[in-house]
Amino acid sequence: MVGMIIGSIGVGLLLLAFVLNLRRAIAESSPTYLLMNLCGAGMAAVYAFMTGSVPFVVLEAVWAVAALVRLLSGNKKAPA
């Protein structure tokens, strides 16, 4: 039951970040968006691990690490 709550909150954060970005309420480079993705993907990875779903553990862990790297790197733009 605890796992289901963790997973649901995690996926909810990911979906909320996505919808807010689509509505242009937050930018995909904003710390808020990146933190929502980091926490949401991390929580979803924990749930996937708890259920033994290895492919989704990998997906969510990579998603969380990507958000963390982007968050720590600041708003540096890639060279054109």
C-alpha positions as CSV (number, residue, x, y, z in Angstrom):
1,M,0.0,0.0,0.0
2,V,2.8,2.4,0.8
3,G,4.4,1.6,-2.5
4,M,1.2,2.5,-4.4
5,I,1.1,5.8,-2.6
6,I,4.7,6.6,-3.4
7,G,4.2,5.6,-7.1
8,S,1.0,7.6,-7.4
9,I,2.5,10.7,-6.0
10,G,5.5,10.4,-8.2
11,V,3.5,9.9,-11.4
12,G,1.2,12.7,-10.3
13,L,4.2,15.0,-10.0
14,L,5.4,14.0,-13.4
15,L,2.0,14.6,-15.0
16,L,1.5,17.9,-13.2
17,A,4.9,19.2,-14.4
18,F,4.1,18.1,-18.0
19,V,0.7,19.8,-18.0
20,L,2.1,23.0,-16.4
21,N,4.8,23.0,-19.1
22,L,2.3,22.5,-21.9
23,R,0.1,25.4,-20.5
24,R,3.3,27.5,-20.4
25,A,2.9,28.0,-16.6
26,I,6.4,26.8,-16.0
27,A,9.4,26.5,-18.4
28,E,11.2,23.1,-18.9
29,S,14.4,24.8,-17.7
30,S,12.9,26.2,-14.5
31,P,14.0,24.8,-11.2
32,T,10.4,24.0,-10.3
33,Y,9.9,21.9,-13.4
34,L,13.2,20.1,-12.9
35,L,12.5,19.5,-9.2
36,M,9.1,18.1,-10.0
37,N,10.7,15.7,-12.5
38,L,13.5,14.7,-10.2
39,C,11.1,13.9,-7.3
40,G,8.4,12.4,-9.4
41,A,10.8,10.1,-11.4
42,G,12.6,9.2,-8.2
43,M,9.4,8.2,-6.5
44,A,8.2,6.3,-9.5
45,A,11.6,4.5,-9.7
46,V,11.2,3.4,-6.0
47,Y,7.7,2.1,-6.8
48,A,9.0,0.3,-9.9
49,F,11.8,-1.3,-7.8
50,M,9.3,-2.4,-5.1
51,T,7.2,-4.1,-7.8
52,G,10.2,-5.7,-9.5
53,S,9.7,-3.9,-12.8
54,V,13.3,-3.5,-13.9
55,P,12.7,-1.7,-17.2
56,F,10.7,1.0,-15.4
57,V,13.3,1.2,-12.7
58,V,15.9,2.0,-15.4
59,L,13.6,4.4,-17.2
60,E,12.6,6.4,-14.1
61,A,16.2,6.4,-12.7
62,V,17.6,7.8,-15.9
63,W,14.8,10.4,-16.0
64,A,15.6,11.4,-12.4
65,V,19.3,11.6,-13.1
66,A,18.8,13.7,-16.2
67,A,16.6,16.1,-14.2
68,L,19.3,16.3,-11.5
69,V,22.1,16.9,-13.9
70,R,20.1,19.7,-15.6
71,L,19.2,21.2,-12.3
72,L,22.8,21.2,-11.1
73,S,24.1,22.6,-14.4
74,G,21.9,25.7,-14.1
75,N,20.3,27.3,-17.1
76,K,23.3,27.0,-19.4
77,K,22.2,26.7,-23.0
78,A,23.9,24.1,-25.3
79,P,26.0,25.7,-28.1
80,A,24.2,26.0,-31.4
